[in-house]
Amino acid sequence: MGGGGGWPYGCGMRRVLLAVGWVLGLYLLTRAVVEPFIIDMGDPATYRNDWGGPSLVGVLAVHCGPGLIAGVLMTRAVLRRQSRLREATSGGRDDQVVRYRP
């Protein structure tokens, strides 16, 4: 049904969604890293009205939690892709050891 030389119809849409997902994940990860430096942890007035407030633990959970989850999922995706590429180049056999001889 889809043209494009044998590519599935949803391939372009999948790439767009993956790109949007990666951008969102990088945003959440960056926000999780930066958030503890933005708020003054010693002054509850700086985070009292934020989401997750008035406690510091709630604010950090709401602002940093999604970034941590995104980081784990993105790391998992990269490791799975590397594993698939390694499998494809080795013919699916990990028992072969390539030794370097100078």
N, C-alpha and C positions, 0 to 999 in steps of 0.2 A: 504494500500500500504506500509506504513512504519511498520517495525517490532518493537520490543521493548515492547511487552506486552500491546498493546493498546494505547501507547503514540502516539500523532500525529507526523507526519513526521517532521514538522518544529519546534518542541519543543526544540531540541538541539541547532539549529541555533538561535532561539529566545533568549535562555539563553546566548549564546556567544555574541550576539549583545547587550543585556542588560548589560552584564559585561563590554564590551568595552565602552558603553555609560556612565556607572557609573564612570569608570576610567577617561574618558575624562572630564566628569562633575566635578569630584573632582580636576583634574588638573586645569581646568578653574577657579574653585572657589578658589583654593589656589593661583593662579596667581592674581586674583582680590584682594585678601587680602594683598598679599605681594607687589604688584606693587607700591602703594603709598609710601612705605618705601624704595624702591630701587631707585627711581628717586629723584633728589633734586628739589623740587617744586619751590624753590627760584632762581634756575639757569636754564634759558631756554636752555642753551647749552647742558644740559644733556638729554633733550627729544626732541630737535628740529628736529632731523632726524629720530625719531621713527615713527611708523605708527600712523596716527592721528595728527601728529605734523604739524606745529610748535606750536600750541596752547596747553596749559595744559588740557583744557576741552576735546579737541579732543583725546589727548593721553589717558586720563583716560577713555573716552567713549569706545575707541577701545580695550584697554587692560583690563578694569574692567567690561564693559557691558556684554560680553558673560558669565563671571563668575556669575554675578548677575542673569542673565536669567537661567543659569544652576542651581543655588541655589534655585530659585523659583520652577523650574520644579522638582528638586529632592525632595524638601520639599513636594510638591503636591503629588508626587508619594508615599512617605512614609506615608502621612496622608491618602491617598486613601487606601493603603494596610492595615493600622491599622483599618480603618473603615470597610473594608471587613472582616477582621478577627474578629472584634468585632461582626459584624452582623452574621457571621457564628457560633460563639460560643453562641450567645444569641437566636438563632433560628429566627433571623430577626425581633424580637420585642424589641424595645427600651423602651417600656412603663413599663417593669418590673423593679422594683427597688429592688435591693438586699441590705438589711440592715444588718449591722454587729452588732451582739449581743455578748458582752463579757461574 
